[in-house]
């Protein structure tokens, strides 16, 4: 009898321990969710974020929440079902499709482009690997200075028409020599997928990636589609002035096939993250090829591999007219953080790493934003000037000009949102257009002679002497 009682008590102890563990985990997750929401809500309330945030760790959803409006004019709110254009995140799916065909022996990473598009100029030097790593030597498709591309994206285009346009572009380097982030390489990869598989690009993704992963709210915006064909597709917005937003220009997303034509929601993208973490859909070897780093950079095939502190991380960010997004997987911690926005401000890029820091229990920056008109004239006059940056800056050897107009500071004409410290003093600024951090640094004489722009530092150029 005594043995039976001890056995029963031990079982009850195990059950109680399990219940306490679940209770503790839920309490901890609730606390994390509160901190994440406290980070995001002020940004949403200031008209700088609208969309969905999903944070999941080891199978537990820490936060799944939507903010702002899918359609601001008609006051239709974003929900978990809302679908967003995900910009350059689309390249991940193109890369997976190529690696599937490689696994089937239908493509080799060393194959030359001319094997699939025989008439492509200098295609005998461009490999599939070059295209996947965006080192084809071809120029940016999306930024041709003659305005051709801006006109093209207003209407639907076939993949063949896009390939024909790329054929006439002059190379900027030999294949493998220079990285150039653009749509060019992934448009060509989309064409290779169609040629090799015998399926349209959208059909291939649906049949071999989206359906196997039960990604029922994800698709490719094809040539014949119209905006109303996708029931939960949200409208995109751009920043306007200090706090306002305006509808983004309407484009036809078929012109971004292969690199920015995918729409999805956070829950579907989390299913893709699970496949990446647990080696489903692709073999372990294929996922390793995709998430590897090439040419001494962090870039793999359609995704980057760069630690956040001590934590291994695979990530991709995206931006396109009216939308911005960030997808991050921390495989060793079983953590996925996804942030999708229907405002083209780079809030996701800077805040997903912060969300991960919250989960990891590490320090993170909480922004106390105030009106741009909080800056008085005396302070503004001390900060004005043009700051010179080096070749490592976003715009190599570029400058940033800080001006003052209508009672606010501007960074190259973009409103600078002041960030106030605990003591009430302005400690830094946010460039609203890029959501970059700007912090002015005093020299030994007390003058603000340097400007930190994110991780870069520029030096104030000497003002011309007055005659």
N, C-alpha and C positions, 0 to 999 in steps of 0.2 A: 504493500500500500504506500509505504514511504517513497519507494522508487517511482511509483506512478505519480505521486504528488509532485516530486521533483521534476519529472518529465513535463507535467502540465505547466508548472511554474516557468520552466525554461522556455516552453513554446510561447507562453503569454509574454515573457520578457522579450523574445525575438519579435513578436507582433508589435509590442509597444515601441520597441526600438525602431522598427520600420515606420510606424506611424509618426514617431517623433522626427525621424529623418525627413519624411515627406513634408511634415509641418514646417520644419526648419527650412527646407529647400523652398517651399512656397513663400514663407516669410521673407527669405533672402531675395527671391526673385521679385516679389512685390516691391521691396525696397529699391532694387536695381531699376525696375520699371518706373518708379517715382522719380529717380534721379535722371533717367534718360528723358522722360517727359518734361522735367524741369529744364533740361538743356535745350530741347527742341521748341517748346511752347513759345518762349519769347521771340524766337526767330520767326515762327509761324504768325504770331500776333502782330509782328511788324511788317507783314506782307513780303517776307523773304523766303518762306518755305510753304509749300502746299503739296501734299502727297501722302505717302505711306512709309512707315518705318516698321521693319520686322527684325526682331532679334531672337535667335533660337540657339540654345546651348544643350548639347547632349540629349536632344529630343524634347527638351522643355522650352516652351515659348515664354520668353521673358517679357517681350512686348510685341504686340501687333496692333498698330494704331494708325488711323488716318487723320489728316489735318487739312483744313482749308476746303477749297471748292474745286470740283471737277468742271463746273461751268459757273463762273462768277456772275455772269450777267443774269442767269436764271436761278442763282442761289442753290445750285445742286451740289451737295457736299461729296467729297471723296469718301469712298468706302473700301473695305477689304477687296471688293470685286473690281475696283477701278483698274483700268489697264492704261499703261503709259508707254510711249515710245522710249526705248532704253538706250538710244544712241549707240556708242561704240561697244556697249556690252554685247551687241549683236555679233561682233566678230568672234566671240567665244563659240557660238553655235556653228559658224562657218568652219572654224578650226576643228571642232569635233567631227563634223561631216567629212572633212578631208582625212582625218586620222582613221575614221571608220573605213573609208575606201582604201587607205594604206594597209590597214589590217587585213582587208579582203584580197590584197594583192593586185588591186586595180590601178593603184597609183604608187609611185615611189617618191619620197621626199626629194630625191635627186633628179627626178624627171624635169626636163626642160619644158618651158611654156609652149614651144613650137610643136611638141608632141600632141598637144590638144588644140592649139590655135596656130596652125602651120604658117600662116601669113603674118604673124605678129612681128613687127620690126624688132630686131635684135633679141627675139624671144629665145634664141638658141643659147643665150647666156643666162637667162633668168630661170631659176629653179623654183619648185614648189616651196622649198625651204625659204628661199629669198622672199617669196610672197607672204608666207606666214609670219616672217619676222619683220615685214615692211622694209626690206632692204633690196627692193627690186631695181633701184636706180631711177625709177619713174617719179615725176613730180606729183605734187598734191593735186588730186582731181577736184577737190572742193574749194580751191582758192585761186582759180585762174583769174588773172587781173583784168582780162578783157570783158568780163561780165557774162561770158557764155554760160558758165555754170549757174549763176544766179537766175538766168532766164530759163535754163533747162529744168530746174527743180519745181517750177510752177506747174508743170504738166507731166503726165505719165510718160515713161520711156521704157522701151524694152531693154532687156539685158544686152542684146546684140547691138542696139544703138549706143549704149554706154561703152561697150568694148570698142566699137568703131571710133568713138570720140577719143578714147585713151590711146588708140593707135597713132594718132597724129601728134601726141604730146612729145616734146623733145626730152630725152633723158637728162637727169641732172648729175648722175654719177654712174660708175660701173656697178653692176649687181654685187651686193655684199658689202660695199664700201660705206654707204651712208644710210642712216635710219631716217625715214620720213613718214611720220604719222599722217595717213590720208586714207581716203576710200579706195584709191586706185588698186592696190594689191588685192583687197578683199572682193572688189567687183570682179576681178579676173578669176579669183578662186571660186566665186559663185558660178561663173561660166564653166570652169573645169568640172565642178560638181554636176552640172546639168549634162555636159558632154559624156562623162564617164558613167553616170548612173542611169541616164535615159529618162530622168524625171525632172520636172521643173524644180527650181531652187526651193520654193515654198513647199511643194509636195514632198520633196526629200526630207526637209526638216521635220515636217509633220509626221511622216511615216517612220522615220528612223530615230528621231530625238524626242519630239514633243509627245507623241502618243505613247511610246514606251515608258516615258516618265510621268504619264498622266498629267501633262501640262496643258490642261483644257482651256486655259485663258491666254494662250500664247500663240502668235502666228506671225507670218511675213506679210507685209502690206504689198500686195501684188499689183501688177500693171492695170488690171481691170477693176480694182477696188475703189470705193468711195468711202468717205469718212463715216457715214452712217451705217456701213456694213458691219462694224464692230460695235456691239451693243453697249459696252461699258468703257469705251475709249474716251478718255478725258480730253479737254481742250488745253492747249499750251499757251503760256503767257510769258511776256518779257518785262523786265524792270523798266520803269519810266520815272525819271526824276528821283525824288527823295524817298517816297514811300509808295508810290502808285505802281500799278501794273497795267499792261495793255495786251490785247490779244496778239499772239505771235502770228507772223505771216503764214498763210496756208501754203503748204508745199505738197507735192505728190511724192510719197515716201518710196515709190518704186525706183526713184533716181538714186536711192541710197542702198540698193540691194547688196547684201553681203557684209556691209559694215555698219548700217544704222537703220535697217528697215524692219526690225522686229519690235512688236508690241507685246507687253506681258504685264503680270502683276507680281507682287512681292511673294505671294505663296507659291506660285509656279517657279519663280527663280530659286526659292529655297529648295525645291525638289531637285533642281539642277545642282545646287550646292551639295546636297546629300550624295548625288551620283559622283561628284568630284571627290568627296571625302572618303567614300566607301567603295570606290572603284567599280561602280556599276556603269552600264552603257558603254564604256570603254574598258579595256584591260588596264591593269596597273601600269604596265609598260607604256601604253599609249597616253594615259593621264600624266605619267612622268615626262614624256616628250612634250606634252602641251604646257606643263607648268615649269619646265626647265628654264634656265636663263641662258641666253645666247649672246655672243659677241661682247662679252664682258659687261652686259647691261642686266637689268632686272626683267626685261621683256622676254616672254616665251611666245607661244602660239596663241594670239588673241587674248592673253591674260598676262599679268605681271606677277613676279615672285620676288617679294621684298619684305623682309621682316619688319614688324612694328616693335621696336625694342627687342625683347628676348623672344617674341612670339612669331613663329612662322606664319606667313600670310600670302594668300593668293588673292589678287584683286583686279578690278577693272572699273574705270569711271567712264561716264558717257555724257555728252552734251550735244544737243541739237536744237533747232528752232522751237522754243517753248518748253524744253524738257532738259532735266539733268538727273543723273543717276550714279549710284555707287554700289558695287557688289564686292563683298569681302568674305573670305573663308579663312578661318584659323584652324587648320586641320588637327593639330595636336590637342587643341582644347575643345574640339567639336562645336566650334562657335561659327555662326553665320550672322552677318549684319548686312541688311539690304535697305537702301533708302532711295525711293523713287519720287521725283518731283515734277509737277507740271508748271514749274517756273524755271526759266533758264537763268538761274543764278547758281554758282558753284557751291551751294550750301552742303550738299551731300559729300563732296570731295573732302571738305574740312571737318565734317562732323561725324562721319562713320568711324574714323580712328578714335575720336573722343568717346564714342559709345562703347567701343571695345575697351578703352581704358577704364570706363566705369565698371564694366563687367569684370575686368581683371583686378579691380580695386586699386588702380594706379591714379596718380594725380591727373587732372584734366582741367581745361580752361572753361570757366563759365562766364559768358559774355553778358555784361550789364550795358545794354545798348540804350543810347539816348538820342534825341533828335539832332540831326546835323547842325541845326541852328543853335545848339547848345554852346558852340564855340564862339567866344567873344572876339572882337576885332583885334585886341592887343595880342592874344595868343596866335591868332591866324597870321598876323604880319610876321611873327617870328618863324613861322613854319614854311612860308612861301619860298618857292625856288624850283630849279630843275636839278634833278639828281641823276648822276651818271653811273650806270651799272656795267659790269664786265661781260665777257663772252659767255659766262655760265647762266646769265639771266634768261628769263622766258623769251624775251626778244634780245638775242645776243648783242652786247654793247649798246643796248637801248637806254633810253632815258625815261624818267617819270617826272612830270611837271605838276607841282602842287599850286593851285590857284585859289582865289577867294572871290565868290560872286553870290549875290542874293542871300547874303548872310550865312554862307556855308563854305567849307573847304571842299575842293574838288581835286581828284587825282586823275589827270588826263581826261578831264571833263566828267568823270564819274563821281557821284556824291560819296563823301567820306563820312561814315557813321561813327560817331565817337563812342569809345568804350570807357566807362567810368570805373575807377577802382573803389575799394572799400572806403577810402578816405575822401571820396567825392571828386578827386582829381581825374582829369582825362589822362589815361595811360597809353592809349593806342587808338587806332582807327581801323575800320573795315571798309575796303573798297567795295561798294555795293555790286558793281558789275561782275567782278571776279571773286568776291568774298575773300580777298586776300587781306593779310594783316599788315598794317603799316604802323611802324613805331619810329618816332624821331629820336635821335641820339645826340646828346650834348657833347661838345668837345671840351678841352681844358679851359677854354675861355667862357664857357657857358652858352655858346651859340649852338643851335641845332644844325650841325654840319653834315650829319649822315642820316640816311633813311633806311631802315630795315623793311624790306618788302618780302613777306614770308621768310624764307631762309637766306635771302640775298641782301647784300648791303650796298647801297649806292652813296656816292659822295656829292655834296652840293657843288654845282659848277659856279665859278666866280661870276658875279653879276657884272655886266658891262658898265664901265665907268661913264658917268654923265659928263658931257662937255661943259 
